């Protein structure tokens, strides 16, 4: 976390002070914001490497702030809330949050989660330029359930020929599935395929990324059929990609 720029968004000064202290102890540079206007000012001047975002901000809604961030930036977001509400959790993940922590939390947990999420993003630019082994690696373009996938440009067109607007993280996960169709992949295996063997047990980023990817490529994200959950194992791509 050394030299990482972290934006802490919370209207509770005690929480801001706690997070600032624990992140600065790890060598991070911390900026604070109390509302959406201050968040926009930070992103306009010096975009952070990661954001911790409280859902309840008085007049502002943390979900709206997350939505605004995702319109223009792929910055990792860890959402914080005082409520252990499944609906809040689902909405946050669908908006593109990378993790979700319920207050009260232990400082060691939040630091571990921040490190884990940062690690996911750290080598994306370099990693996506490397060809992976597998049958799909020799094909520049693929068709999957009506989707048009360009591996060189890292782009996906939907069934109406519109851009699916996948992020780098989305595409890395999709490629892992493309290279292993019809195989149940555990979360551990997916993490290995995407970012290598180093990870921490608290990491749930794979679940978050799958939820985000489904929203962009499934015919009905509420009833996913392309990327299925395999109970007790992980996830599976249910179709084999083909050349156009």
C-alpha positions as CSV (number, residue, x, y, z in Angstrom):
1,X,0.0,0.0,0.0
2,X,3.0,2.3,0.2
3,X,2.5,5.5,-1.9
4,X,-1.1,4.4,-2.7
5,X,-3.6,7.2,-2.9
6,X,-6.7,6.4,-1.0
7,X,-9.9,8.5,-0.9
8,X,-12.0,8.0,2.3
9,X,-15.6,9.1,1.8
10,X,-17.5,9.3,5.1
11,X,-19.5,11.9,7.0
12,X,-18.4,10.4,10.4
13,X,-15.1,12.1,11.5
14,X,-14.3,9.2,13.8
15,X,-14.4,6.7,10.9
16,X,-12.4,9.1,8.7
17,X,-9.8,9.5,11.4
18,X,-9.6,5.7,12.0
19,X,-9.2,4.9,8.3
20,X,-6.7,7.6,7.8
21,X,-4.6,6.3,10.7
22,X,-4.6,2.7,9.6
23,X,-3.9,3.5,5.9
24,X,-1.2,6.0,6.7
25,X,0.4,3.4,8.9
26,X,0.7,1.2,5.8
27,X,2.4,4.1,3.9
28,X,-0.6,5.3,1.9
29,X,-1.5,8.9,1.1
30,X,-5.1,9.6,2.3
31,X,-7.5,12.2,1.2
32,X,-10.9,12.7,2.8
33,X,-14.3,13.7,1.4
34,X,-17.7,14.2,3.0
35,X,-20.0,14.3,0.0
36,X,-20.4,13.9,-3.7
37,X,-19.2,17.4,-4.6
38,X,-15.9,16.9,-2.7
39,X,-15.4,13.5,-4.3
40,X,-15.8,15.1,-7.8
41,X,-13.2,17.7,-6.8
42,X,-10.7,15.0,-5.8
43,X,-11.2,13.1,-9.0
44,X,-10.8,16.3,-11.1
45,X,-7.5,17.2,-9.4
46,X,-5.8,13.9,-8.6
47,X,-7.8,10.7,-9.1
48,X,-7.1,8.2,-6.2
49,X,-6.0,4.6,-6.6
50,X,-8.8,3.3,-4.4
51,X,-12.0,4.7,-2.7
52,X,-13.6,3.6,0.6
53,X,-17.2,4.8,0.3
54,X,-19.8,5.0,3.0
55,X,-23.3,4.3,1.7
56,X,-25.1,6.6,4.1
57,X,-23.8,10.2,3.8
58,X,-26.6,12.3,5.1
59,X,-27.9,14.3,2.1
60,X,-25.9,12.4,-0.4
61,X,-26.3,8.7,-1.4
62,X,-23.2,6.5,-1.6
63,X,-24.8,4.6,-4.4
64,X,-25.2,7.7,-6.5
65,X,-21.5,8.6,-5.8
66,X,-20.4,5.1,-6.8
67,X,-22.5,5.4,-10.0
68,X,-20.9,8.8,-10.8
69,X,-17.4,7.3,-10.3
70,X,-18.1,4.3,-12.5
71,X,-19.2,6.6,-15.4
72,X,-15.7,7.8,-15.9
73,X,-13.3,5.8,-13.8
74,X,-12.4,2.2,-13.1
75,X,-11.0,3.1,-9.7
76,X,-11.5,0.2,-7.1
77,X,-14.4,0.9,-4.7
78,X,-14.9,-0.7,-1.3
79,X,-18.3,0.2,0.2
80,X,-18.9,0.6,3.9
81,X,-22.2,0.5,5.7
82,X,-23.6,0.3,9.2
83,X,-26.4,-2.1,8.0
84,X,-25.9,-5.7,7.1
85,X,-28.6,-5.5,4.4
86,X,-28.5,-8.0,1.5
87,X,-30.3,-5.6,-0.8
88,X,-27.7,-2.8,-0.2
89,X,-24.9,-5.4,-0.8
90,X,-26.5,-6.5,-4.2
91,X,-27.1,-2.9,-5.3
92,X,-23.5,-1.9,-4.4
93,X,-22.0,-4.8,-6.4
94,X,-24.2,-4.1,-9.4
95,X,-23.0,-0.5,-9.4
96,X,-19.4,-1.8,-9.7
97,X,-18.2,-1.9,-6.1
98,X,-15.2,-4.3,-5.6
99,X,-15.9,-5.2,-2.0
100,X,-18.3,-4.5,0.8
101,X,-17.6,-4.1,4.5
102,X,-20.1,-3.8,7.3
103,X,-19.5,-1.5,10.3
104,X,-18.1,-2.1,12.8
105,X,-15.1,-3.6,11.2
106,X,-11.6,-4.5,12.4
107,X,-8.8,-2.4,11.1
108,X,-6.8,-5.4,10.1
109,X,-9.7,-6.7,8.0
110,X,-10.2,-3.4,6.1
111,X,-6.4,-3.2,5.4
112,X,-6.4,-6.8,4.2
113,X,-9.3,-6.1,1.9
114,X,-7.8,-2.9,0.5
115,X,-4.5,-4.7,-0.2
116,X,-6.4,-7.5,-1.9
117,X,-8.4,-5.3,-4.1
118,X,-5.4,-3.2,-5.0
119,X,-3.5,-6.3,-6.0
120,X,-6.3,-7.2,-8.4
121,X,-5.8,-3.9,-10.2
122,X,-2.1,-3.5,-9.9
123,X,-0.9,-5.4,-13.0
124,X,-4.0,-5.1,-15.2
125,X,-2.4,-3.1,-17.9
126,X,0.6,-5.4,-18.3
127,X,-1.2,-8.6,-17.7
128,X,-3.8,-8.0,-20.4
129,X,-1.2,-7.6,-23.1
130,X,0.2,-11.1,-22.6
131,X,-1.3,-14.0,-24.5
132,X,-2.5,-16.8,-22.4
133,X,-2.2,-20.5,-23.2
134,X,-5.3,-22.3,-24.5
135,X,-7.3,-23.0,-27.5
136,X,-8.8,-19.4,-27.7
137,X,-5.3,-17.8,-27.6
138,X,-4.8,-18.4,-31.4
139,X,-8.1,-16.7,-32.3
140,X,-8.3,-12.9,-32.6
141,X,-12.1,-12.9,-32.6
142,X,-14.7,-15.2,-31.1
143,X,-18.5,-15.6,-31.0
144,X,-20.2,-16.5,-27.7
145,X,-24.0,-16.7,-27.5
146,X,-24.3,-14.0,-30.0
147,X,-21.6,-11.8,-28.5
148,X,-18.7,-10.7,-30.7
149,X,-15.5,-10.7,-28.8
150,X,-12.2,-9.1,-30.1
151,X,-9.3,-10.5,-28.0
152,X,-6.8,-8.0,-29.4
153,X,-8.8,-4.9,-28.7
154,X,-10.3,-6.4,-25.5
155,X,-13.8,-5.4,-26.7
156,X,-17.2,-7.1,-26.6
157,X,-20.2,-6.3,-28.8
158,X,-23.7,-7.4,-27.6
159,X,-26.4,-9.1,-29.7
160,X,-27.4,-5.7,-31.1
161,X,-23.8,-4.9,-32.1
162,X,-23.5,-2.3,-29.4
163,X,-20.3,-2.0,-27.2
164,X,-20.7,-3.8,-23.9
165,X,-18.3,-1.4,-22.2
166,X,-16.4,-4.0,-20.4
167,X,-13.5,-2.9,-18.1
168,X,-10.1,-4.4,-18.2
169,X,-11.0,-6.4,-15.1
170,X,-14.2,-7.6,-16.8
171,X,-12.3,-8.8,-19.8
172,X,-9.6,-10.6,-17.8
173,X,-12.3,-12.6,-16.1
174,X,-14.2,-13.2,-19.4
175,X,-11.0,-14.5,-21.0
176,X,-10.4,-16.9,-18.1
177,X,-13.8,-18.4,-18.8
178,X,-13.3,-18.4,-22.6
179,X,-10.1,-20.5,-22.1
180,X,-11.9,-23.0,-19.9
181,X,-15.4,-23.5,-21.3
182,X,-17.7,-26.2,-19.8
183,X,-15.4,-26.5,-16.8
184,X,-16.4,-25.7,-13.2
185,X,-13.8,-23.2,-12.0
186,X,-13.3,-22.5,-8.3
187,X,-12.8,-19.0,-7.0
188,X,-9.2,-20.0,-6.2
189,X,-8.6,-21.2,-9.7
190,X,-10.1,-18.1,-11.3
191,X,-7.9,-15.9,-9.1
192,X,-4.9,-18.0,-10.3
193,X,-5.9,-17.5,-13.9
194,X,-6.4,-13.8,-13.5
195,X,-3.7,-12.6,-11.2
196,X,-1.5,-15.6,-10.0
197,X,-1.4,-17.6,-6.8
198,X,-0.9,-14.7,-4.3
199,X,-4.2,-13.9,-2.6
200,X,-5.7,-13.6,0.9
201,X,-8.7,-15.7,2.2
202,X,-10.8,-12.5,2.8
203,X,-10.9,-11.8,-0.9
204,X,-14.4,-11.9,-2.5
205,X,-13.5,-9.9,-5.6
206,X,-14.3,-12.9,-7.9
207,X,-17.9,-12.9,-6.8
208,X,-18.1,-9.2,-7.4
209,X,-16.5,-9.3,-10.8
210,X,-18.8,-12.2,-11.9
211,X,-21.8,-10.2,-10.9
212,X,-20.6,-7.2,-12.8
213,X,-19.7,-9.3,-15.9
214,X,-23.1,-11.0,-15.9
215,X,-24.8,-7.7,-16.0
216,X,-23.0,-6.8,-19.2
217,X,-23.1,-10.1,-21.2
218,X,-26.1,-12.2,-20.0
219,X,-29.4,-12.0,-21.9
220,X,-31.1,-11.8,-18.5
221,X,-28.7,-10.9,-15.7
222,X,-31.3,-11.8,-13.1
223,X,-31.3,-15.4,-14.5
224,X,-27.8,-15.9,-15.7
225,X,-27.4,-18.8,-18.2
226,X,-24.0,-18.1,-19.7
227,X,-22.0,-18.0,-16.5
228,X,-23.6,-20.4,-14.1
229,X,-23.0,-20.8,-10.4
230,X,-21.8,-24.3,-9.6
231,X,-22.9,-24.8,-6.0
232,X,-20.0,-25.7,-3.7
233,X,-17.4,-25.1,-6.4
234,X,-17.6,-21.8,-8.2
235,X,-18.6,-20.8,-11.7
236,X,-18.8,-22.3,-15.2
237,X,-19.1,-21.0,-18.8
238,X,-21.9,-23.0,-20.2
239,X,-21.0,-22.6,-23.9
240,X,-17.9,-23.1,-26.0
241,X,-16.8,-20.0,-28.0
242,X,-16.5,-20.3,-31.8
243,X,-14.6,-18.5,-34.6
244,X,-16.8,-16.1,-36.6
